[in-house]
């Protein structure tokens, strides 16, 4: 069979009904989340902001994880990335949605509700906060508005959204013009793009999560968040691939070998995530310094100790054990259960990152950690489905596509 004989046409892979289902699901989840979020804003405003931070970081993580996977795919090549590229591009293009929520969250009073350094009186009374104040308030650390914090937030958005739309634009042009030189351009952009992504996310991890406990620090935290987002991105693309593979349009396109490749990469990032997490804990335990152990003490005591155990079991031990199976990785219906479980545990793990940072008595308002992420996620899914349906589900004129979707004994 020649490659020309199996090259598809753009009309062959329009968005199926499953994409419309995602749009409806997004509207329903968003409506439920909106009702809960409105109630939470008036009944438990502090918890509303904490849950909003968890929701924004989670959905930003999926978009950025898919962007990073897309850049990795351009650099490495392979069937695994060709057939799922449109899903990755659509996920990255809806990155503005959670970032806008994050801007609104901070401007609506989230900064003083979340961060000690946002209180000038606390900064004046704390020598450590005074030393760190220029990082948030520069060029005038005496001002009461954290200019530098917002400048960095805008810079992150420009870098990430710029990369997402630049690569997506070139990919669409390659489909329209069949210009093979655009493939090399996307590869050239992806190499520095990955470096920019890792550097900017390292600073963002400090701004959004590490500074919740401003006396605590970890030099590995940025890499931990990079691994977390890649893990979330692979889990998400597996869920979407299984959903699309059940429609007539994509029937037979996503094959066991594709799921096997994605499962192996998911397995790799489960191990990388655990390596960074365990390394952070081991170095902290060995050093036993007051500035470092505060993070783990808050998360190993009381009920949060049970949450820690759940994360160890269901974010690593169980998925690690299941993903050892080659048969499971080749079966999309089984693999999607592992991927869905990991996405759920990403939310739990972000709750574990945020909530224990607040040392006062924890009230029974944890339901907001479901409601607010549902609101953000519902809007995100709605725009994701629109982005996904705006183009054919495969890069029709990619020269590697015929081989990527061909069936044969050598596959």
N, C-alpha and C positions, 0 to 999 in steps of 0.2 A: 504494500500500500504506500503510495507516495504521500509526502506531506501536503501537497496541493489538494489531494483528494479528500483530506480530512480537515482542511482549513474551514472554520465556521464563518458565517456571515454575521454582521452586527445584529440583524433582525432575529437571529436564532436565539439570542441570549438576553432578551429584554427581561426586566424584573418580573418574577413570578408572583403569584398571590401571597406567598409567604412574606414578601416584603411589605405588602399591604397589611398583613396581620401584625407585623412589627409596629406599623404606624398606629393601628388601632390600640395595640397593647400599650404603646407609649402614652396615648391620650388617656386611657383608663388609669394607668399607674400614676400619671401626672396629676389627674383630677383627685385621686385618693390622697396622694402626697400633699397636694395643695391644701385640702381641707385640714389634714393633720398639722401641716406647717403653720397655717393661720392660727389654729388653736394653740399650738405650742409657742408661737411668737408672743401671745398675750398671757399664757398661763405659766410658761417656764422659759423665759427669754434666754437665759444663759445656756440652757440645754439646746435651744434652737440654734444658737451660734456654733456650739460644739458639733452638733449633728450636721450642720451646714458645712463645716470644715471637712468632716469625714466624707460627706457626699461629694463635695467638689474635688477633693484629692482623689477619691476613688474613680470618678468619671474622667477627670483629667488624666489619671493613670492609664485608663483603657485607651484613650485617644493617643496619648504619647507612646504607650507601649506599641500600638499598631503602627505609629509613625516610625519608631525605631526599628521594628521588624521589617517594614517596607524598605528602609534604607539599607538594612542588613541584607535583604533579598536582592536589591539592586547590585550590591557589591559582590555577593557570593554566587548569584544565579541559582539554577535548580528548579525542578518542576514544582517543588513545594510552594514557592512564592509566586509563580506565574498564575496559577489557577485561583489564588486567593487575593491577588493584588487589588482588585476593585473593592473588596471588603476592607482591606487595610487603608486604602485611600479615602474611602467614605468615612471611616472611623476618624481618621486624622482631620478631615475637613470640618467635622463638627466640634473640634476642639474649642472654638470660641464660646460654645454654649456653657460649659462648666466654668470657663474663665470669667465670663460675664457674671455668672452667679457669685463667683469668688469676689470680684470687684464690689458688687452690690452688698455682699455679706460684710465686707470690711468697712465700707463707707456707711452702712446702716448702724454701726455701733459694735461690730464684731471685734475690732481690734482691742478696745479696753475690756471687753468681756472675755477675751481669750488670752491676752498676753500681759504679763506684769510690766514689761518694758514700755507699754503704751500708757502707763500712769506716771506722769512727771514727778509726783510726790514720792512714789516708790523708787523711782530712779535716784532721786536725791538722797534717799535714806539707805541705799544699797551700793556699796563700793563696786561690786562686780557689775551691776547694771550700769553704773556710771562709765566703767571702762568699755562696755559694749554699746553704749548709747550712740556713738558716732556711726556705727554700722547701720542704724535705723534712721537717725535724725540728720545725718550729714546733708548739706554743708554747715548747718547751724544746729549743733547738738543741744543748744539751749531752747530751741523752739519746741512747741507742743504738738507739731504736726510732723509725722515721720515721712518726710519727703523721699529720703533715699529708699525706704521700703517700697513706696509706690513706684518710684523710678525703675527699680529692679523688676517689679511685677509687670510693668509695661514692657520692659526689655525682654522678659521671658516670653510674653505673648507675641511680640514682634518676631522673635527668633523662631518659635515653634510654629506659629500660624504661617509665617513666611515660608518655612521649609515645607510644610504640609501642602500649601497651595502651589508652590513652585514645582514640586515633584509631580503633583496631580495634574497641573497644567501641561507639563512636558509629556506626561503619559497620555493625556488626551490628544495632544498634537501628534504624537507618534501614531496613534490610531487613525487620525484623520489624514495625515500626509504620508504615512508609511516610510517616514524618514528614519533609517536605522541609526543615523548618527546621534539621534536623541537618546538612544539607550546609553551611549557612552557619556552623554552630558548628565543623565540622571545618576550614573555611577560616580562621576566626578563631583557632583553635588553631595552625594550621600556620604562620602568619606569625611570631609570636614563637618558635614551636618551631624554625624554621629558624635564627633568630638564636642561640637557646640551643645548638642543635646545633653551629654553627660555633664559638662561643666555647668551649664545653666541649671540643670536639675539638682546638682549638688548644692548650689546656693539656694534654690527654692526649697530644698528639704530643710535647710537651716531656718529660712524665713517662716515657713508654714508649720513645721512640726517640732524641730529641735528647740526653737525659741519658746515653746510652750513651757518648758522648764529651763529658764535662761541660765541657771547655774550649772546645768549639765551640758556635756559636749561629747561627741563621738566622731572620730575622723573617718570612720567607715560608713557613716549613716547615708551619705549620698549614693554610694555604690549599692547599699542595701535597697534604696528606693528605686534605683535603676533596674535591679533584678526583679523587684516586686512588680514594676510596670510591664516589663517584658513577659513575666509570668501571666499577668492579667491579660495582656494582649493576645498571647497564644491561646489561653483558655477561651477568650471571647471569640476568636476567629474559628475555633473548633465548634463552638455552639452554633455560630451563624452558618458554617459550612454544612453541619448536619441538618439545620433547618432548610437551607436551600436545596440540599441533595434530595429532599423528599418531594420536590416539585418537579413537574414534567420538564421545565426548561433546563434544569441542571442535572436531570437524571442520568447517571452514568459518568458524569464529568469528574466528580470527586470520588476517587477510587481508593481501595484499601491502602495502596502504596502512599497516597497523599496523606491519609490519616496516620499512617505509620510514621511518616516524616514529621508531621506536626506533633504526634505523641512523643517522639524521641526528643524534639526540641523542648516540649513542655516538661518532660522528665529532666532534661538538662538544667532548666531554669528553676525547677523545684529544688534541685541539689545546690545550685548557685545561691538561691535565696537562703537556704539553710546554712550554707557555708558562711555567708556574711553575718547572718543572725547569730550563729553559734560563736563565730570569731569575736563579735562584739561582746557577747556575754562572757566568753572565756577571758578575754583581756581585762574586762571590768572586774571579774571575780579575782583574777590573779593580782591586779593592782590594788584592789580594796581601798580606793581613794574616795573620800566623802563626796567630791564633786561628781564622781562617776556612778557610784552605787545607788544614788538617789533614784535613778531611772528604774532600776530593776526592783528596788525595795518596794516602790509604790505599786509594782505590777505582780509581785509575788505574794503579797499579803491579802488576807481576806478573800472575798469572792473573786478578785482579779487573778488570784493564783489558779482558780479553776479555769478561767478564761485562757490563761497561759498554757495550761495542760491541753485544753481543746485545740489551741493553735498548733502545739507541737504534734498532736496526734493527727489532726485533719488537714493541716497545712503542709505536713511533711511525711509522717510515718505511713499513714494510709495511702495517700497518692503515690508516694515513692514505691511502696510495696506493690500496688496495683499496676503501676506503669512499668514494672519489670517484665510484665507479660507481653510478649510480641503479639499474641492473638488479640488481646484487649486493645492494643494500640492500632491494630488494623481494622477494628470494628467500631465504626463511628457511633453507633447507638450505645455502646458501652463506654467509649472514650468520652462522650459528651457528659456522662454522669460524673466522671472525675473532673472534667473541666468546669462544669457547673458548680460542683462542690468547692473547687478552688476559688471561683469568683465569690461565692458566699463567704469563704474564709478570709478573702481579702477585705471584705467589709468588717468582719469581726476583728481582724488584725489591726485595722485602722481605728476602730473603736478602742482597742487595747492601747494604741498609741496615744490617743487623745484624752479619754476620760480620766485615767489615773493621774494625769498631770494636775488635776484640781483636787486639792487635799481636804476641802471641806466635806461635810457629810453628803454622801451621794443620795439624792432623792429618787423617788420612783418615777422618773421621767425618761427612762431609757427608750420608750416607744418612739421618741423623736428621732432616735438613730435609725429608725425604719422609715418614718414619714418624710423627713427632709431629703434623704438620698433618693427616695421614690419620686419625689417631685422633680429633682434634678435629672434623675435617670429617665423619667417619662418624657421630659422635653428633649433630652439627648437622643433617645430612641426614635422619637418622631422625626427629628431632623436627620438622623442617621438613615432612616428608611427613605427619606426624600433624596438624600445624597446618593444612596445606593441605586435607586431606581432611575436616576438621571442619566446613567450610562449603561452600555451593555455589561453584563456581569463578568465578561472575560476581556482581556486586552487583545482584541481580534487580530491585530496586525503585528503582534510580537512574534519574532521569528522562531522563538522556542515553544510557542503555544501548541502547534500540531503534535510535537513530541510529548508535551506535557499532558495532553488529554488522550493520546493514543492508547489503545488496548493492545496487549500482546504478551506472549509468554516471558519476554525479557523484562517485563515490568512487574 
